[in-house]
Amino acid sequence: MPSAGWARQLRELREKEHLRREDLAELARVSPGTIKAYELGLRSPSRQFLVAILGALKADLHTRTEVLIGAGFAADSQTPAERLKNSWFTLDEAVQAVDRSPFPAHVSNEVLDVLFANSLMQRVWEADYSQPPRSAFERNFLSVLSHPHVATRLLNWEEALTEVLSMLRWSPTGPRVGRVLRVQARNVDRLATRHRRSITTSCGRGNDGRTTHQDRRRVEPD
């Protein structure tokens, strides 16, 4: 039987976005009465309407899955990248796709320098990419992950960090990768100790200020 928790999550998502029911109804193209009935648990939603509402609320993939399952529906079976006929992007295509994404997302090169981050990802990182970087490694993804405020906002921070380190160790780019790893090693070790307990035991959701490191989009090499 569907859980009533999905209705509460919808209301929390709307309030987090500072939207009135009328505003959300207009964005999702449903009636305000429908929004109210869903939030109060008075009506079972159709999947079509629920997906439209979640899209209007820009719900992250983790929360979207929770709400869909809670309302008695199957979760989205594939990530956005997996739904594409060709998962390879040119750089321009990757930037455009990430900019349109309703989730925090970014584009990196082969040594994980961040080439572009959408506005949602910049909010997670507390970064302003309209300004020039202060150092050569400030916009490397490993450097970004090593910041304490980023670690506390990523639900699976240790998993993301492990994956990034693994990618860099096996990268064919040689000395540059070695420099990145040496520069960040001490910060990473210290943060792993400091945040291990809070990160591994927390169950926060992306829309309350935390997100998850998700599947990477691949950029076609030149």
N, C-alpha and C positions, 0 to 999 in steps of 0.2 A: 504493500500500500504506500502511495507517495507520502513523503515526509512534509510536514508543515513548515519546515525550516526554510524552504526555497522562497516562501512568501516574505518571511522576515528579511532574507538576503536581498530580495528585490527592493524592499523599502530602504534598507541600509545603503544599497548602491545608489539609489536615487538621491537620498539625503546627502551622501558623500559628494555627489556632483552638484549639489545645491540647486536641484530642479524641483519645480512644482509638478504635481501630477499632470496638470494641463500642458506644461512644457514637454514632459516626457511623452505624453500621448501624441503631441504634434510631431515629435521627432520619430516616434515608432509607427505613426499612422494608425493608431488605435484610439478608442474613445477614452476620455478620462475615467469614465465609470468602469471600464475594463481594468485600468490600472489599479483603481481603488479595490475592486473585487479581488484581484490577484493578490494585492498586498495584505488584505485582511483574510485571505484564505477562504473567501466565500464562493469562489468559482475555480474550477480546474481549468488550466490554460490549454490552448491548442499549442502544439509545438511551433507552428508558424508564427503566432503572435509572441510567444515567449522568446524565440530567437530574434525577432525584430526588436523587442524591448531590450534584450541583452546587448544587441548591437548598438542601439541608441545610447545605452549606458556605458559603452566601451568597456564592458566587463572583460577582465583578463581570462586567459584560457582555463586557469585553475578554477576560478569562481564560476565561469560559464559551465564547466563540467559539473560542478557541485549542484548548481541550480537545475540544470537539465535532468540529472539523475534524481535529485530530490523531488522533482515534479513528475517523475515516472517515465522520463524519456531516456533514450540511449544518448550517450555523449557523442560529440562530433567524432567520427571515426578516424579522421586524419588531420594532421596539422595543415596550415595553409600551404606550406611548401610541398607537402605530399599530394595535395589536390591539383597541383599544376601538371600539365602534360610534360613540360620540360622544366626541371628544377634548377637549371643553370641560368644565371643572369649575366648580362653585361653590367658594368658598374652603374651606368645610368639607370638601367631597369631595376637594379637592386635598390638604389637610392629612392626611386619613385615608389616601389612596392613597400619599402620600409616606412616612407613618409605617409603612406595611406593606411598603414596598419593600425588597427584599433588597440594594439598591444604595445608595450615598450619594446623597441627593437632597434638594432643598429647594424651597420655594415663594417666589416673589418677586412684588412688585407692578410697576406700569408703569415705575417709576424704579429698579427692581431693589433696593429695600429687601427684605431677607430677612424674610419673615413667619413662616416655620417651616423648620426643618432637622431631619431625622431623626438618630438617634443616630450612625449611621455617618458622615454628613456632618460632624457636630460633631467626631467623632474625626479626620477628615481636616483640618478647620480648627483643631483644638485649641481649640475654643470650648465654653463652657457656656451654653446658651441659657436655662437656668433662672434665671440671674442677669441683672439689668437691665444694659443697655449703658452704657458709660462716656462715650460721645459720640454725637452725632446721626447720624454716618455710620459708626459702628463696624459696623453690621449691613447696610450696603449691599454688594451683591455685588462691586462694583468695589473697595470698600475691602478686602473679604476677599481678593480676588485679589492685592492689592498687598502682602500680607504675605509676607516671604521664605520662611517655612516652608511656606506654601501653594504658592508657586511651585515649590518643589522636589518637591512631592508630586503635582503634576498633570502627567501625561504630555504633554498638549497645552496647556500653560499659555498659550503665545502665541496659539494659535488661539482659546482661550476668551476671552482678554483682547481680542483684535481684535473678536470677535463682540459682546462686551459694550459696547465703545466705539461700535461701529456702531449698536447698538440705542439707546444713549443720545443719540447725535447726532441721530437722526431721530425721537426722542420728541417729542410735542407739548406736553410739560409745561413747556417754557421755562426760566425763571430757575433753578429748583431743579436741573435737570440741569446747567446751566452751572456752578453752585457745586460740584456733585459732581465734575465733570470738572476744575475748577481745583484743588480740594483734593487730588485724587489724581494729577494729571499728573506732578509731579516724582517721586513714588515709582514710578509706572509706568515712566517713562523709565529711571530708575536700575536698576530690577529687570530690565527688558528687556535691558539691556546686561550685567548681572551674570550672568543665568541663561540667556541665549540658547544658549550652547554646550552646557551640561549638559542643558537641556530638549530641544533638537532632536536630540541624538545618543543620548539614553537610550532604553532599550527595556524599562523596568520594568513590572510588572503591578500592578493595583489591590490585590491581596491581599498584596503585600509593602510596603504603606504608600503606594502611589501609585494614582491613579485617573484617569479621563478625564472631561472635560467632555462631557456627552452631550445628547441632544435634550431641549428644554424641554417641560414640560407647560403647556398654556394654561389660564388661569383665566378663566371667563366674566365679562365686565364687568357691573357692576351696572346 
